[in-house]
Amino acid sequence: MEFTFLGTSSGTPTKRRNVSGLALHAKMSKHWYMIDCGEATQHQLLSTKYSVSNLKAIFITHIHGDHCYGLPGILASASMAGREAPLTIVAPQGVIDMIKAVRETTQLWLDYELIYIAVELQTQPLCFDDFTVEPVELSHRVPCFGYNFVESNVEQRLDQQKLKACGIKRGPHWGLLQRGKDVITGEGQTLLANDFLQTPRPPRAIFVAGDNDTPSLLNTASVKPDVVIHEATYTEDIAQKVGKGPQHSYARIVAEYAQDAGIKHLILTHFSARYGYDINQSPSILDIENEAKKHYKGNSFLANDFDSFELNKKGVLFLNSSH
């Protein structure tokens, strides 16, 4: 599983950061998935390997512009690029209403179908080719959701010892069972593939949170994620000055949540534009990093635009490339 940050700024873009967007890919699949689509996300895509032709679904966390104002442009560009396959949009109803209004008022005619899924109405995980996606309601000024992406296609291996114990000799039947096909032997014995297939590891999971001032809400996900991607808009001192109105998280509370929950990998993103890169001036982005590391002892990163990460089959996360 791999993912690339398309934008890591909060509210407004900066010279080095665009607003929210993330591309998620199952590696062995030709499809990829987008989570949030702030203004100019389609321009960010031009610097990546991802094509709108292979985009399977878009997940929007909430209706604030830095998370969804890029939608009309990317939908139009996909149509102009010749897309014909349906595209699923999972989002709060307000975002769906916005898209429909833009299409009507700007005569945005698409050559492909949009499949809308209002996330507030979902009581079960959503099933896609590569992932089962569990929405989790978060705490923000408007309806906001995070999405826990759990891989669907975990490789299976044949239990050879069990086959031998049952007197099933190595041969064509083994190959059929390995491919998930039930077998009837020449003696009339029925062999069910599920009885002889083992899953050597649990499915990997990546939780992508939207804006959220209560990180512990992520604990309601039914599958514990290997990776949590969460906003840390502020450091604690700035958050206290700003007040509770914005309903954003700061580095300390996200780090404390991840430490208490036993999260193996934590990536912080969605940084206020006030945090610059000159470490000799305050506030700087280093302030967020230092605050997080003080309270979280796991594997942590501060995301930058175009950082690409891979979560391998052993559950190890590493940075593949960065700009």
C-alpha positions as CSV (number, residue, x, y, z in Angstrom):
1,M,0.0,0.0,0.0
2,E,1.3,3.4,-0.9
3,F,0.1,7.0,-0.6
4,T,1.2,10.4,-1.7
5,F,0.4,13.8,-0.2
6,L,-1.0,16.2,-2.7
7,G,-1.4,19.0,-0.2
8,T,-0.5,19.5,3.4
9,S,-1.6,23.1,4.3
10,S,-4.5,24.2,6.4
11,G,-7.0,26.7,5.1
12,T,-4.9,28.4,2.4
13,P,-2.0,27.3,0.3
14,T,1.6,28.5,0.8
15,K,4.5,28.7,-1.5
16,R,5.5,25.2,-0.4
17,R,2.2,23.6,0.5
18,N,-1.1,23.2,-1.3
19,V,-4.3,22.6,0.6
20,S,-5.6,19.1,1.5
21,G,-5.3,16.1,-0.8
22,L,-4.0,12.5,-0.7
23,A,-3.6,9.8,-3.3
24,L,-3.9,6.1,-2.0
25,H,-2.9,3.1,-4.1
26,A,-2.9,-0.6,-3.5
27,K,0.2,-1.0,-5.6
28,M,-0.8,-4.2,-7.5
29,S,-4.0,-2.5,-8.7
30,K,-4.2,0.0,-11.6
31,H,-6.8,2.0,-9.7
32,W,-6.1,4.6,-7.0
33,Y,-8.2,6.6,-4.6
34,M,-8.3,10.2,-3.6
35,I,-9.0,11.6,-0.1
36,D,-10.0,15.3,-0.1
37,C,-9.5,17.5,-3.1
38,G,-8.6,21.1,-2.2
39,E,-8.2,23.9,-4.7
40,A,-5.5,23.1,-7.4
41,T,-5.3,19.4,-6.5
42,Q,-5.5,18.6,-10.2
43,H,-2.4,20.7,-10.8
44,Q,-0.6,18.8,-8.0
45,L,-1.4,15.6,-9.8
46,L,0.7,16.7,-12.7
47,S,3.8,16.2,-10.6
48,T,2.8,12.6,-9.7
49,K,2.3,9.3,-11.5
50,Y,-1.5,9.3,-10.9
51,S,-3.9,9.7,-13.8
52,V,-7.6,10.8,-13.5
53,S,-8.4,7.9,-15.9
54,N,-7.5,5.4,-13.3
55,L,-9.1,7.2,-10.3
56,K,-11.6,4.8,-8.7
57,A,-13.2,6.9,-6.1
58,I,-13.0,10.2,-4.3
59,F,-13.6,10.5,-0.5
60,I,-14.2,13.9,0.9
61,T,-14.0,14.4,4.7
62,H,-16.1,17.6,4.9
63,I,-17.4,20.6,3.0
64,H,-14.7,23.2,3.9
65,G,-13.1,24.7,0.8
66,D,-9.6,23.6,1.5
67,H,-10.9,20.0,1.3
68,C,-13.3,20.1,-1.6
69,Y,-12.9,23.2,-3.8
70,G,-10.8,21.3,-6.3
71,L,-13.6,18.9,-7.2
72,P,-15.3,20.7,-10.1
73,G,-12.0,21.1,-11.9
74,I,-10.8,17.6,-11.5
75,L,-14.2,16.2,-12.6
76,A,-14.2,18.4,-15.7
77,S,-10.6,17.5,-16.6
78,A,-11.3,13.8,-16.3
79,S,-14.1,14.2,-18.8
80,M,-12.0,16.2,-21.2
81,A,-9.3,13.5,-20.9
82,G,-11.8,11.0,-22.2
83,R,-12.9,9.2,-19.1
84,E,-15.9,7.0,-19.5
85,A,-15.9,4.8,-16.5
86,P,-18.2,5.7,-13.6
87,L,-16.6,7.6,-10.7
88,T,-17.7,7.2,-7.1
89,I,-17.8,10.1,-4.7
90,V,-18.1,9.4,-1.0
91,A,-18.8,12.6,0.9
92,P,-21.2,14.4,3.3
93,Q,-24.5,15.3,1.7
94,G,-23.5,19.0,1.6
95,V,-20.6,18.2,-0.7
96,I,-22.8,16.2,-3.0
97,D,-25.3,19.1,-3.1
98,M,-22.4,21.4,-4.0
99,I,-21.2,19.3,-6.9
100,K,-24.8,19.0,-8.3
101,A,-25.2,22.8,-8.0
102,V,-21.9,23.5,-9.8
103,R,-22.8,21.1,-12.5
104,E,-26.2,22.8,-13.1
105,T,-25.0,26.4,-12.8
106,T,-21.9,26.0,-14.9
107,Q,-23.2,23.5,-17.4
108,L,-20.6,21.0,-16.4
109,W,-21.6,18.0,-18.5
110,L,-19.6,14.9,-18.0
111,D,-19.1,11.9,-20.3
112,Y,-19.1,9.5,-17.4
113,E,-21.5,8.7,-14.5
114,L,-21.0,10.0,-11.0
115,I,-22.1,7.6,-8.3
116,Y,-22.8,9.5,-5.1
117,I,-22.6,8.0,-1.6
118,A,-23.7,10.2,1.2
119,V,-21.4,9.2,4.1
120,E,-23.9,10.1,6.8
121,L,-26.2,7.4,5.7
122,Q,-23.7,4.6,5.7
123,T,-24.1,2.1,8.6
124,Q,-21.7,-0.6,7.1
125,P,-18.2,-0.4,5.6
126,L,-18.0,0.4,1.9
127,C,-16.5,-2.3,-0.3
128,F,-14.2,-1.5,-3.3
129,D,-11.9,-3.6,-5.3
130,D,-8.9,-2.9,-3.2
131,F,-10.2,-1.7,0.1
132,T,-13.0,-2.0,2.6
133,V,-13.5,1.6,3.8
134,E,-15.1,2.3,7.2
135,P,-16.2,5.9,7.7
136,V,-15.9,7.3,11.2
137,E,-17.6,10.5,12.3
138,L,-15.3,13.1,13.8
139,S,-15.6,16.4,15.7
140,H,-15.5,19.6,13.7
141,R,-17.6,22.7,13.0
142,V,-19.4,20.9,10.2
143,P,-20.2,17.2,9.6
144,C,-16.8,15.6,9.1
145,F,-15.6,12.1,8.6
146,G,-12.4,10.1,8.6
147,Y,-11.9,7.0,6.5
148,N,-10.2,3.7,7.6
149,F,-8.9,2.0,4.5
150,V,-8.5,-1.8,5.1
151,E,-7.0,-3.8,2.4
152,S,-9.3,-6.4,0.8
153,N,-6.9,-8.7,-1.0
154,V,-4.6,-10.4,1.4
155,E,-2.6,-13.2,-0.2
156,Q,-3.5,-16.7,0.9
157,R,-1.4,-19.8,1.0
158,L,-2.2,-23.5,0.9
159,D,-2.0,-25.5,4.1
160,Q,0.1,-28.3,2.7
161,Q,0.3,-30.1,6.0
162,K,-3.4,-30.3,6.3
163,L,-3.7,-31.6,2.7
164,K,-1.2,-34.3,3.3
165,A,-2.9,-35.3,6.6
166,C,-6.2,-35.7,4.6
167,G,-4.4,-37.9,2.1
168,I,-4.6,-35.3,-0.8
169,K,-1.4,-35.8,-2.8
170,R,0.4,-32.9,-4.5
171,G,-1.0,-32.4,-8.0
172,P,-3.6,-30.4,-10.0
173,H,-6.0,-30.3,-7.1
174,W,-3.5,-28.3,-5.1
175,G,-3.4,-25.7,-7.8
176,L,-7.2,-25.4,-8.0
177,L,-7.5,-25.0,-4.2
178,Q,-4.7,-22.4,-4.2
179,R,-6.8,-20.3,-6.7
180,G,-9.8,-20.5,-4.4
181,K,-11.7,-23.2,-6.4
182,D,-13.5,-26.1,-4.7
183,V,-12.6,-29.5,-6.0
184,I,-14.4,-32.9,-6.3
185,T,-11.8,-35.7,-6.4
186,G,-12.1,-38.8,-8.5
187,E,-13.3,-40.6,-5.4
188,G,-16.2,-38.2,-5.1
189,Q,-14.7,-36.3,-2.1
190,T,-15.5,-32.6,-2.0
191,L,-12.6,-30.3,-1.0
192,L,-13.6,-26.8,-0.1
193,A,-10.9,-24.2,-0.8
194,N,-11.6,-22.2,2.3
195,D,-10.8,-25.3,4.4
196,F,-7.3,-25.4,3.1
197,L,-6.3,-21.8,2.7
198,Q,-4.5,-19.8,5.3
199,T,-4.1,-16.0,5.6
200,P,-0.5,-15.5,6.8
201,R,-1.0,-11.9,8.0
202,P,-3.8,-9.5,9.0
203,P,-4.9,-6.9,6.5
204,R,-3.1,-3.6,6.6
205,A,-5.1,-0.5,7.5
206,I,-4.6,3.2,7.0
207,F,-6.8,5.8,8.7
208,V,-7.1,9.2,7.0
209,A,-8.7,11.7,9.3
210,G,-10.4,14.9,8.4
211,D,-10.4,18.0,10.5
212,N,-11.0,16.8,14.1
213,D,-10.5,18.2,17.6
214,T,-11.0,14.8,19.4
215,P,-8.5,12.3,18.1
216,S,-9.8,9.6,20.4
217,L,-12.8,9.3,18.1
218,L,-10.6,7.2,15.8
219,N,-10.8,4.4,18.4
220,T,-14.3,3.7,17.2
221,A,-12.9,2.1,14.0
222,S,-13.5,-1.6,14.0
223,V,-10.0,-2.4,12.6
224,K,-7.0,-0.8,14.3
225,P,-5.0,1.1,11.7
226,D,-1.3,0.6,11.2
227,V,-1.0,4.2,10.1
228,V,-2.9,7.2,11.2
229,I,-2.8,10.4,9.1
230,H,-4.2,13.2,11.2
231,E,-4.3,17.0,11.1
232,A,-2.1,18.9,13.5
233,T,-3.0,22.5,12.5
234,Y,-1.3,24.1,15.6
235,T,1.0,23.6,18.4
236,E,-0.6,23.8,21.8
237,D,0.3,27.4,22.6
238,I,-1.1,28.7,19.3
239,A,-4.2,26.5,19.7
240,Q,-4.9,28.1,23.1
241,K,-4.5,31.6,21.6
242,V,-6.8,30.8,18.7
243,G,-9.5,29.2,21.0
244,K,-11.9,26.3,20.5
245,G,-13.9,27.9,17.7
246,P,-12.0,26.3,14.7
247,Q,-12.2,22.9,16.3
248,H,-8.8,21.7,15.1
249,S,-6.2,19.5,16.7
250,Y,-2.7,20.5,17.8
251,A,0.4,18.3,17.9
252,R,0.3,17.3,21.5
253,I,-3.2,15.9,21.7
254,V,-2.7,13.9,18.5
255,A,0.6,12.6,19.7
256,E,-0.9,11.6,23.1
257,Y,-3.8,9.8,21.4
258,A,-1.4,7.8,19.2
259,Q,0.8,6.9,22.1
260,D,-2.1,5.8,24.3
261,A,-3.8,3.9,21.4
262,G,-0.6,2.1,20.5
263,I,-0.5,3.4,16.9
264,K,2.6,2.2,15.2
265,H,2.9,5.0,12.6
266,L,1.7,8.6,12.8
267,I,1.8,11.2,10.1
268,L,0.8,14.8,10.8
269,T,-0.5,17.1,8.2
270,H,-2.8,20.1,7.6
271,F,-0.4,22.7,9.1
272,S,-1.4,26.3,9.6
273,A,0.4,28.7,7.2
274,R,1.9,30.5,10.2
275,Y,4.4,27.7,10.6
276,G,7.4,28.6,8.4
277,Y,10.6,26.8,7.7
278,D,13.1,29.1,9.3
279,I,13.9,27.3,12.6
280,N,15.4,30.5,13.9
281,Q,12.0,32.1,13.9
282,S,8.9,31.1,15.8
283,P,6.5,29.7,15.1
284,S,8.2,27.2,12.8
285,I,7.3,23.8,11.5
286,L,10.0,22.4,13.8
287,D,7.8,23.5,16.8
288,I,5.1,21.0,15.7
289,E,7.6,18.2,15.2
290,N,9.2,18.7,18.6
291,E,5.9,18.9,20.4
292,A,4.7,15.7,18.7
293,K,7.9,13.8,19.4
294,K,7.8,14.8,23.1
295,H,4.5,12.9,23.5
296,Y,4.7,10.1,20.9
297,K,7.5,7.5,20.8
298,G,6.4,5.6,17.7
299,N,7.4,6.2,14.1
300,S,6.3,9.7,13.2
301,F,6.5,12.1,10.2
302,L,5.5,15.6,9.3
303,A,4.0,15.4,5.8
304,N,5.2,17.6,2.9
305,D,3.6,18.0,-0.4
306,F,4.5,15.1,-2.7
307,D,5.9,12.9,0.1
308,S,5.3,9.3,-1.0
309,F,5.0,6.6,1.7
310,E,4.8,2.8,1.5
311,L,3.3,0.5,4.1
312,N,4.8,-2.9,3.3
313,K,3.3,-6.4,4.0
314,K,5.2,-6.6,7.3
315,G,3.4,-3.4,8.5
316,V,6.6,-1.3,8.2
317,L,6.1,2.3,7.0
318,F,8.8,4.2,5.2
319,L,9.2,7.3,3.1
320,N,9.7,6.3,-0.6
321,S,10.4,9.7,-2.0
322,S,10.0,13.4,-1.3
323,H,10.4,16.7,-3.1
